Amino acid sequence: MTRTILKYVALIALTLLFSVSSASAQDKIRTVIIDGQNNHNWAETTPYLVKILEDAGIFEVDVATAPGKGGDMSKFNVDFSKYDLVVMNYNGDRWNPEMDKAFVKFVVDGGGFLSYHAGNNAFANWPAYNEMIGLGGWEGRNEDSGPYLYLDADGNTVIDAVEPGVGGDHGPQWAYPIDVRAPEHPIMKGLPLRFRHCEDELYQRQRGPAHNVTVLATAFAVPEKRGTNRNEPLIITVPYGKGRCVNNMLGHAGKQLESVDFIVLFQRCAEWAATGKVTIEVPEDFPGEDEPTFRKLFD
């Protein structure tokens, strides 16, 4: 009798353990990173993005790699219904019409979308995509693509639909301070109001529809670094249908992706886009105003 009871107790324990493990896996934010073409080194950056998300402990990450430039896009399809969050590490050839429609439906129905760095260079002629990112650059963008958006010296948002010019450029990389513009937003809450980012591209002169944009963070593009002399938006949010879209313009390559502010902001942007809340805490090694901080992600 005793042996039978012990076997029964052990079976219950194993069943409970399996149930908890399964529930934990199901509770994770199901994420897909799209890459395969980019004017940046996607083959280098995608493994960093995967590790950053997985290190947070709340994401389960897949990667969908598109064919190379000029490849057969008709066979590239992502089943967006499997995911809570899409991360865009892609700019290049347009997807096929079925995938375009599926992506729009995913976001409209409430899916999270995070555009990473040059993801906002993609698809200059796709209106829905440009509504999702709010602002973008390059790929022929100009005054026909929408207004410039920046913050004036008093922190007021300026939407300039008059000034002609290119959409998107940047000067040399430098370690610039970032200013938090929406300190009560879940992504930014608890961060220092100003902190030092590592040497990175500072995107400026971004253009787009700029509808319903919330500016979370900016950096001042100093003239001595070929800057605009404006407070340029670097992290913005845009609602699209029921979905939450985040356009995070930081993080040129692997070196930048090891800066603690990038790691924390990327994790927080991803969680908020997928869930509308942020549980990831601000770590002790988050930088202050003077110097960036780093974590070694790979040996």
C-alpha positions in Angstrom: 0.0 0.0 0.0 2.8 2.4 1.0 4.6 1.8 -2.3 1.4 2.4 -4.3 0.8 5.7 -2.5 4.3 6.9 -3.1 4.0 6.1 -6.8 0.7 8.0 -6.9 2.2 11.0 -5.1 5.2 11.0 -7.5 2.9 10.8 -10.5 0.9 13.8 -9.2 4.1 15.8 -8.6 5.4 15.1 -12.1 2.0 16.1 -13.5 2.0 19.3 -11.6 5.5 20.1 -12.6 4.7 19.5 -16.3 1.6 21.6 -16.0 3.5 24.5 -14.4 6.3 24.3 -17.1 3.7 24.2 -19.9 1.8 27.1 -18.4 5.1 29.1 -18.1 5.9 28.5 -21.7 2.4 29.4 -22.8 2.5 32.6 -20.7 5.6 33.9 -22.6 5.3 36.6 -25.2 5.5 34.8 -28.6 7.8 36.8 -30.8 9.0 36.6 -34.3 11.9 38.7 -35.6 11.8 39.3 -39.4 15.2 39.7 -41.1 16.9 38.6 -44.3 17.5 42.0 -46.1 18.7 45.2 -44.6 21.1 48.1 -45.3 22.5 47.1 -41.8 24.1 43.8 -40.8 21.0 41.9 -39.9 23.0 38.6 -39.6 25.0 40.2 -36.8 22.2 42.0 -35.0 19.4 39.3 -35.0 21.3 37.0 -32.6 21.8 40.0 -30.2 18.1 40.8 -30.4 17.1 37.2 -29.7 19.4 37.0 -26.7 18.3 40.3 -25.3 14.7 39.2 -25.4 15.3 35.7 -24.1 17.4 37.1 -21.3 14.4 39.0 -20.1 12.8 35.6 -19.3 9.3 36.6 -20.7 9.8 36.1 -24.4 9.8 33.1 -26.7 11.5 34.0 -29.9 11.5 32.7 -33.5 13.3 34.2 -36.5 11.8 34.4 -40.0 14.5 35.1 -42.6 13.3 36.4 -46.0 15.0 35.5 -49.3 17.9 37.7 -50.3 17.5 40.8 -52.5 15.8 39.8 -55.8 14.7 36.4 -54.4 11.3 34.8 -54.7 9.2 36.6 -52.1 6.1 34.6 -53.1 7.2 31.7 -50.9 8.0 33.9 -47.9 5.1 33.8 -45.5 4.9 34.2 -41.7 2.0 32.8 -39.8 1.4 35.9 -37.7 -1.5 34.2 -35.8 1.2 32.3 -33.8 2.6 35.4 -32.4 2.0 38.3 -29.9 4.8 40.5 -31.2 6.6 41.2 -34.5 10.1 42.7 -34.4 11.2 44.3 -37.7 14.9 43.9 -38.5 14.2 44.1 -42.2 14.2 46.6 -45.0 14.4 45.5 -48.6 12.2 43.9 -51.2 8.4 44.2 -50.6 6.7 41.1 -49.3 4.1 39.3 -51.3 0.5 40.6 -51.1 -0.8 37.9 -48.9 1.8 38.5 -46.3 1.2 42.3 -46.5 -2.4 41.7 -45.7 -1.7 39.2 -43.0 0.7 41.7 -41.3 -1.8 44.5 -41.4 -4.5 42.3 -40.0 -2.2 41.1 -37.2 -1.6 44.7 -36.0 -5.2 45.9 -36.6 -6.5 43.0 -34.5 -4.2 43.9 -31.6 -0.8 42.4 -32.3 2.3 44.2 -31.1 4.9 45.7 -33.6 8.4 46.9 -32.8 10.4 48.5 -35.5 14.1 48.2 -34.7 16.6 50.9 -36.0 16.6 50.6 -39.8 13.2 48.8 -39.8 11.8 52.3 -40.2 13.7 52.6 -43.5 11.5 49.9 -45.1 8.6 50.1 -47.5 8.5 53.8 -48.2 5.6 53.4 -50.6 3.4 51.2 -48.4 0.9 53.6 -46.7 -0.2 51.2 -43.9 3.4 50.4 -42.9 4.2 54.1 -42.8 1.2 54.8 -40.6 2.5 52.1 -38.2 6.0 53.5 -37.9 4.8 57.1 -37.9 8.2 58.4 -39.1 10.8 56.8 -41.3 13.8 57.6 -43.4 15.7 56.9 -46.6 14.4 54.8 -49.5 13.5 57.9 -51.4 11.5 59.6 -48.7 11.0 63.3 -49.1 8.3 66.0 -48.4 5.8 63.8 -50.3 6.2 61.2 -47.6 4.9 63.5 -44.8 6.1 66.2 -42.5 9.2 66.4 -40.3 8.5 65.9 -36.6 10.8 67.2 -33.8 10.6 68.9 -30.5 11.4 72.6 -30.0 13.6 74.0 -27.2 10.6 74.1 -24.8 9.8 70.4 -25.5 6.7 71.1 -27.7 6.1 68.8 -30.7 6.6 70.5 -34.0 5.0 68.9 -37.1 6.6 70.7 -40.1 4.8 70.0 -43.4 6.3 73.0 -45.1 10.0 72.5 -45.1 11.2 70.5 -48.2 14.0 68.0 -48.1 15.1 64.4 -47.6 13.5 62.0 -45.2 16.2 60.6 -43.0 19.9 61.1 -42.4 22.5 61.1 -39.6 26.0 62.4 -38.9 28.9 60.4 -37.5 28.3 58.1 -34.5 28.8 59.7 -31.1 27.8 59.1 -27.5 24.8 61.4 -27.1 22.5 62.0 -24.1 18.9 60.9 -24.4 16.1 62.9 -22.9 13.0 61.2 -21.6 9.9 63.0 -22.9 7.1 60.9 -21.5 8.3 59.9 -18.0 5.0 58.3 -17.0 4.7 56.1 -20.0 5.3 52.4 -19.0 8.3 52.1 -21.2 10.0 55.1 -19.7 8.8 55.0 -16.2 11.6 54.9 -13.6 14.3 55.8 -16.0 16.6 58.8 -15.4 15.2 61.8 -17.2 18.5 62.1 -19.1 21.0 59.3 -19.7 24.0 58.7 -21.9 23.7 56.4 -24.9 26.8 54.9 -26.5 28.3 55.9 -29.8 25.5 55.4 -32.3 23.8 56.8 -35.3 21.4 59.7 -34.3 18.6 59.5 -36.8 17.3 62.9 -37.8 15.0 64.5 -40.4 12.6 61.6 -40.1 9.4 62.0 -42.2 6.1 60.2 -42.3 2.3 60.5 -41.7 3.1 61.4 -38.0 -0.5 60.6 -37.0 -1.1 60.0 -33.2 2.6 59.9 -32.5 3.7 59.9 -28.8 7.4 60.9 -28.4 9.0 58.9 -25.6 12.6 59.9 -26.0 14.7 62.4 -28.0 18.3 63.4 -28.5 19.6 66.8 -29.5 21.3 66.7 -32.9 24.3 69.0 -32.4 25.5 71.0 -35.4 29.1 70.0 -34.9 28.1 66.4 -35.6 26.2 67.4 -38.7 23.0 67.6 -36.7 19.9 69.6 -37.3 20.1 71.7 -34.1 16.8 70.1 -33.1 15.6 67.6 -30.5 15.1 64.5 -32.7 12.7 61.7 -31.8 14.4 58.4 -31.3 11.6 56.3 -29.6 8.0 56.9 -30.5 4.7 55.0 -30.2 1.8 54.9 -32.6 -1.6 53.2 -32.2 -2.8 51.3 -35.3 -6.2 49.7 -35.1 -6.1 47.7 -31.8 -2.4 47.3 -32.1 0.5 49.0 -30.3 3.5 50.0 -32.5 6.9 51.2 -31.3 9.5 52.8 -33.5 12.9 52.4 -31.7 15.6 54.0 -33.8 18.6 53.1 -31.6 21.1 50.3 -32.2 23.2 50.4 -35.3 25.2 47.1 -34.8 26.4 44.6 -32.2 28.5 47.1 -30.2 25.5 49.4 -29.7 23.3 46.4 -28.8 25.5 45.7 -25.7 24.8 49.1 -24.2 22.6 48.7 -21.1 20.2 51.5 -22.1 19.6 49.8 -25.5 19.0 46.4 -23.8 16.6 47.7 -21.3 14.7 49.9 -23.7 14.4 47.2 -26.3 13.0 44.7 -23.8 10.6 47.3 -22.4 9.5 48.4 -25.9 8.8 44.8 -26.8 6.9 44.0 -23.7 4.7 47.1 -24.0 4.0 46.6 -27.7 2.9 43.0 -27.0 0.9 43.6 -23.7 0.4 47.2 -23.0 2.3 47.0 -19.8 5.9 46.8 -18.6 7.1 44.6 -15.8 10.8 44.7 -16.6 12.6 46.7 -13.9 15.3 49.3 -14.4 18.6 47.7 -13.4 21.3 49.1 -11.2 23.7 49.3 -14.1 21.5 51.6 -16.2 23.6 54.6 -17.2 23.4 58.1 -15.8 24.0 61.3 -17.7 27.8 61.1 -18.0 28.8 57.7 -19.3 27.2 54.8 -21.1 27.3 51.3 -19.6 27.7 48.0 -21.3 27.0 44.2 -20.8 28.9 41.5 -22.7 26.2 39.4 -24.3 28.4 36.8 -26.0 31.8 35.4 -25.2 
